[in-house]
């Protein structure tokens, strides 16, 4: 049972990390696109 609980906790942490990385990539692309539009 403890292993299953640890697995669920690890899975939740992994999903949170993936969500953070997704938002980071989207923000970076948005900033770069904005710089390309306004600085050229």
PDB file of N, CA, C and O in Angstrom:
ATOM      1  N   UNK A   1       0.823  -1.202   0.000  1.00  0.00           N
ATOM      2  CA  UNK A   1       0.000   0.000   0.000  1.00  0.00           C
ATOM      3  C   UNK A   1       0.861   1.257   0.000  1.00  0.00           C
ATOM      4  O   UNK A   1       0.542   2.234  -0.677  1.00  0.00           O
ATOM      5  N   UNK A   2       1.950   1.229   0.759  1.00  0.00           N
ATOM      6  CA  UNK A   2       2.792   2.427   0.844  1.00  0.00           C
ATOM      7  C   UNK A   2       3.411   2.741  -0.513  1.00  0.00           C
ATOM      8  O   UNK A   2       3.539   3.905  -0.893  1.00  0.00           O
ATOM      9  N   UNK A   3       3.796   1.685  -1.247  1.00  0.00           N
ATOM     10  CA  UNK A   3       4.393   1.916  -2.560  1.00  0.00           C
ATOM     11  C   UNK A   3       3.393   2.572  -3.503  1.00  0.00           C
ATOM     12  O   UNK A   3       3.746   3.460  -4.279  1.00  0.00           O
ATOM     13  N   UNK A   4       2.131   2.123  -3.427  1.00  0.00           N
ATOM     14  CA  UNK A   4       1.097   2.694  -4.278  1.00  0.00           C
ATOM     15  C   UNK A   4       0.864   4.164  -3.950  1.00  0.00           C
ATOM     16  O   UNK A   4       0.669   4.982  -4.849  1.00  0.00           O
ATOM     17  N   UNK A   5       0.884   4.496  -2.670  1.00  0.00           N
ATOM     18  CA  UNK A   5       0.692   5.881  -2.256  1.00  0.00           C
ATOM     19  C   UNK A   5       1.873   6.733  -2.717  1.00  0.00           C
ATOM     20  O   UNK A   5       1.684   7.857  -3.182  1.00  0.00           O
ATOM     21  N   UNK A   6       3.073   6.209  -2.590  1.00  0.00           N
ATOM     22  CA  UNK A   6       4.257   6.946  -3.044  1.00  0.00           C
ATOM     23  C   UNK A   6       4.225   7.123  -4.559  1.00  0.00           C
ATOM     24  O   UNK A   6       4.616   8.170  -5.075  1.00  0.00           O
ATOM     25  N   UNK A   7       3.758   6.095  -5.270  1.00  0.00           N
ATOM     26  CA  UNK A   7       3.656   6.188  -6.723  1.00  0.00           C
ATOM     27  C   UNK A   7       2.665   7.276  -7.130  1.00  0.00           C
ATOM     28  O   UNK A   7       2.931   8.049  -8.050  1.00  0.00           O
ATOM     29  N   UNK A   8       1.534   7.334  -6.450  1.00  0.00           N
ATOM     30  CA  UNK A   8       0.531   8.372  -6.742  1.00  0.00           C
ATOM     31  C   UNK A   8       1.100   9.762  -6.462  1.00  0.00           C
ATOM     32  O   UNK A   8       0.891  10.692  -7.240  1.00  0.00           O
ATOM     33  N   UNK A   9       1.818   9.899  -5.348  1.00  0.00           N
ATOM     34  CA  UNK A   9       2.417  11.189  -5.003  1.00  0.00           C
ATOM     35  C   UNK A   9       3.447  11.594  -6.052  1.00  0.00           C
ATOM     36  O   UNK A   9       3.490  12.748  -6.480  1.00  0.00           O
ATOM     37  N   UNK A  10       4.276  10.637  -6.462  1.00  0.00           N
ATOM     38  CA  UNK A  10       5.291  10.915  -7.486  1.00  0.00           C
ATOM     39  C   UNK A  10       4.625  11.291  -8.809  1.00  0.00           C
ATOM     40  O   UNK A  10       5.089  12.191  -9.508  1.00  0.00           O
ATOM     41  N   UNK A  11       3.545  10.606  -9.146  1.00  0.00           N
ATOM     42  CA  UNK A  11       2.822  10.900 -10.388  1.00  0.00           C
ATOM     43  C   UNK A  11       2.243  12.311 -10.358  1.00  0.00           C
ATOM     44  O   UNK A  11       2.296  13.022 -11.361  1.00  0.00           O
ATOM     45  N   UNK A  12       1.694  12.719  -9.224  1.00  0.00           N
ATOM     46  CA  UNK A  12       1.148  14.074  -9.098  1.00  0.00           C
ATOM     47  C   UNK A  12       2.258  15.116  -9.227  1.00  0.00           C
ATOM     48  O   UNK A  12       2.070  16.153  -9.863  1.00  0.00           O
ATOM     49  N   UNK A  13       3.411  14.840  -8.623  1.00  0.00           N
ATOM     50  CA  UNK A  13       4.543  15.761  -8.740  1.00  0.00           C
ATOM     51  C   UNK A  13       5.010  15.849 -10.187  1.00  0.00           C
ATOM     52  O   UNK A  13       5.327  16.936 -10.671  1.00  0.00           O
ATOM     53  N   UNK A  14       5.054  14.719 -10.877  1.00  0.00           N
ATOM     54  CA  UNK A  14       5.481  14.697 -12.277  1.00  0.00           C
ATOM     55  C   UNK A  14       4.505  15.482 -13.144  1.00  0.00           C
ATOM     56  O   UNK A  14       4.927  16.246 -14.012  1.00  0.00           O
ATOM     57  N   UNK A  15       3.193  15.304 -12.918  1.00  0.00           N
ATOM     58  CA  UNK A  15       2.205  16.040 -13.699  1.00  0.00           C
ATOM     59  C   UNK A  15       2.311  17.544 -13.442  1.00  0.00           C
ATOM     60  O   UNK A  15       2.148  18.345 -14.363  1.00  0.00           O
ATOM     61  N   UNK A  16       2.581  17.922 -12.210  1.00  0.00           N
ATOM     62  CA  UNK A  16       2.789  19.336 -11.897  1.00  0.00           C
ATOM     63  C   UNK A  16       4.008  19.887 -12.604  1.00  0.00           C
ATOM     64  O   UNK A  16       3.980  21.005 -13.118  1.00  0.00           O
ATOM     65  N   UNK A  17       5.086  19.106 -12.634  1.00  0.00           N
ATOM     66  CA  UNK A  17       6.308  19.527 -13.324  1.00  0.00           C
ATOM     67  C   UNK A  17       6.066  19.683 -14.814  1.00  0.00           C
ATOM     68  O   UNK A  17       6.521  20.654 -15.418  1.00  0.00           O
ATOM     69  N   UNK A  18       5.354  18.737 -15.412  1.00  0.00           N
ATOM     70  CA  UNK A  18       5.058  18.808 -16.847  1.00  0.00           C
ATOM     71  C   UNK A  18       4.205  20.039 -17.147  1.00  0.00           C
ATOM     72  O   UNK A  18       4.430  20.724 -18.145  1.00  0.00           O
ATOM     73  N   UNK A  19       3.226  20.323 -16.286  1.00  0.00           N
ATOM     74  CA  UNK A  19       2.380  21.500 -16.483  1.00  0.00           C
ATOM     75  C   UNK A  19       3.214  22.785 -16.384  1.00  0.00           C
ATOM     76  O   UNK A  19       3.027  23.712 -17.172  1.00  0.00           O
ATOM     77  N   UNK A  20       4.134  22.833 -15.413  1.00  0.00           N
ATOM     78  CA  UNK A  20       5.015  23.994 -15.268  1.00  0.00           C
ATOM     79  C   UNK A  20       5.885  24.183 -16.504  1.00  0.00           C
ATOM     80  O   UNK A  20       6.028  25.302 -16.997  1.00  0.00           O
ATOM     81  N   UNK A  21       6.465  23.100 -17.005  1.00  0.00           N
ATOM     82  CA  UNK A  21       7.312  23.190 -18.187  1.00  0.00           C
ATOM     83  C   UNK A  21       6.505  23.607 -19.422  1.00  0.00           C
ATOM     84  O   UNK A  21       6.993  24.366 -20.260  1.00  0.00           O
ATOM     85  N   UNK A  22       5.275  23.109 -19.528  1.00  0.00           N
ATOM     86  CA  UNK A  22       4.420  23.492 -20.652  1.00  0.00           C
ATOM     87  C   UNK A  22       4.154  24.990 -20.638  1.00  0.00           C
ATOM     88  O   UNK A  22       4.289  25.659 -21.662  1.00  0.00           O
ATOM     89  N   UNK A  23       3.776  25.515 -19.479  1.00  0.00           N
ATOM     90  CA  UNK A  23       3.511  26.955 -19.375  1.00  0.00           C
ATOM     91  C   UNK A  23       4.779  27.768 -19.609  1.00  0.00           C
ATOM     92  O   UNK A  23       4.711  28.855 -20.184  1.00  0.00           O
ATOM     93  N   UNK A  24       5.930  27.268 -19.178  1.00  0.00           N
ATOM     94  CA  UNK A  24       7.195  27.969 -19.403  1.00  0.00           C
ATOM     95  C   UNK A  24       7.518  28.061 -20.891  1.00  0.00           C
ATOM     96  O   UNK A  24       7.950  29.108 -21.374  1.00  0.00           O
ATOM     97  N   UNK A  25       7.308  26.968 -21.612  1.00  0.00           N
ATOM     98  CA  UNK A  25       7.566  26.969 -23.057  1.00  0.00           C
ATOM     99  C   UNK A  25       6.603  27.918 -23.769  1.00  0.00           C
ATOM    100  O   UNK A  25       7.018  28.675 -24.646  1.00  0.00           O
ATOM    101  N   UNK A  26       5.319  27.883 -23.397  1.00  0.00           N
ATOM    102  CA  UNK A  26       4.326  28.765 -24.014  1.00  0.00           C
ATOM    103  C   UNK A  26       4.686  30.228 -23.751  1.00  0.00           C
ATOM    104  O   UNK A  26       4.606  31.053 -24.661  1.00  0.00           O
ATOM    105  N   UNK A  27       5.078  30.555 -22.528  1.00  0.00           N
ATOM    106  CA  UNK A  27       5.456  31.928 -22.196  1.00  0.00           C
ATOM    107  C   UNK A  27       6.691  32.365 -22.979  1.00  0.00           C
ATOM    108  O   UNK A  27       6.750  33.488 -23.481  1.00  0.00           O
ATOM    109  N   UNK A  28       7.678  31.472 -23.082  1.00  0.00           N
ATOM    110  CA  UNK A  28       8.896  31.801 -23.831  1.00  0.00           C
ATOM    111  C   UNK A  28       8.590  32.050 -25.297  1.00  0.00           C
ATOM    112  O   UNK A  28       9.099  33.010 -25.876  1.00  0.00           O
ATOM    113  N   UNK A  29       7.772  31.209 -25.908  1.00  0.00           N
ATOM    114  CA  UNK A  29       7.403  31.394 -27.308  1.00  0.00           C
ATOM    115  C   UNK A  29       6.640  32.699 -27.498  1.00  0.00           C
ATOM    116  O   UNK A  29       6.860  33.417 -28.473  1.00  0.00           O
ATOM    117  N   UNK A  30       5.741  33.003 -26.562  1.00  0.00           N
ATOM    118  CA  UNK A  30       4.979  34.251 -26.639  1.00  0.00           C
ATOM    119  C   UNK A  30       5.899  35.471 -26.561  1.00  0.00           C
ATOM    120  O   UNK A  30       5.745  36.420 -27.330  1.00  0.00           O
ATOM    121  N   UNK A  31       6.845  35.443 -25.637  1.00  0.00           N
ATOM    122  CA  UNK A  31       7.781  36.564 -25.494  1.00  0.00           C
ATOM    123  C   UNK A  31       8.641  36.701 -26.744  1.00  0.00           C
ATOM    124  O   UNK A  31       8.842  37.811 -27.236  1.00  0.00           O
ATOM    125  N   UNK A  32       9.145  35.598 -27.259  1.00  0.00           N
ATOM    126  CA  UNK A  32       9.979  35.663 -28.470  1.00  0.00           C
ATOM    127  C   UNK A  32       9.180  36.154 -29.668  1.00  0.00           C
ATOM    128  O   UNK A  32       9.697  36.932 -30.470  1.00  0.00           O
ATOM    129  N   UNK A  33       7.938  35.720 -29.806  1.00  0.00           N
ATOM    130  CA  UNK A  33       7.101  36.175 -30.916  1.00  0.00           C
ATOM    131  C   UNK A  33       6.819  37.677 -30.759  1.00  0.00           C
ATOM    132  O   UNK A  33       6.852  38.423 -31.737  1.00  0.00           O
ATOM    133  N   UNK A  34       6.547  38.104 -29.549  1.00  0.00           N
ATOM    134  CA  UNK A  34       6.323  39.530 -29.308  1.00  0.00           C
ATOM    135  C   UNK A  34       7.556  40.355 -29.627  1.00  0.00           C
ATOM    136  O   UNK A  34       7.441  41.435 -30.207  1.00  0.00           O
ATOM    137  N   UNK A  35       8.730  39.869 -29.262  1.00  0.00           N
ATOM    138  CA  UNK A  35       9.968  40.589 -29.581  1.00  0.00           C
ATOM    139  C   UNK A  35      10.170  40.637 -31.093  1.00  0.00           C
ATOM    140  O   UNK A  35      10.594  41.661 -31.628  1.00  0.00           O
ATOM    141  N   UNK A  36       9.871  39.540 -31.783  1.00  0.00           N
ATOM    142  CA  UNK A  36      10.048  39.519 -33.237  1.00  0.00           C
ATOM    143  C   UNK A  36       9.107  40.525 -33.909  1.00  0.00           C
ATOM    144  O   UNK A  36       9.486  41.167 -34.889  1.00  0.00           O
ATOM    145  N   UNK A  37       7.903  40.661 -33.395  1.00  0.00           N
ATOM    146  CA  UNK A  37       6.938  41.571 -33.999  1.00  0.00           C
ATOM    147  C   UNK A  37       7.296  43.029 -33.702  1.00  0.00           C
ATOM    148  O   UNK A  37       7.291  43.862 -34.609  1.00  0.00           O
ATOM    149  N   UNK A  38       7.603  43.339 -32.452  1.00  0.00           N
ATOM    150  CA  UNK A  38       7.769  44.735 -32.060  1.00  0.00           C
ATOM    151  C   UNK A  38       9.172  45.278 -32.262  1.00  0.00           C
ATOM    152  O   UNK A  38       9.350  46.496 -32.300  1.00  0.00           O
ATOM    153  N   UNK A  39      10.171  44.422 -32.394  1.00  0.00           N
ATOM    154  CA  UNK A  39      11.539  44.910 -32.542  1.00  0.00           C
ATOM    155  C   UNK A  39      12.014  44.930 -33.994  1.00  0.00           C
ATOM    156  O   UNK A  39      13.108  45.420 -34.276  1.00  0.00           O
ATOM    157  N   UNK A  40      11.223  44.416 -34.900  1.00  0.00           N
ATOM    158  CA  UNK A  40      11.641  44.458 -36.310  1.00  0.00           C
ATOM    159  C   UNK A  40      10.927  45.569 -37.037  1.00  0.00           C
ATOM    160  O   UNK A  40      11.145  45.765 -38.232  1.00  0.00           O
TER     161      UNK A  40
END
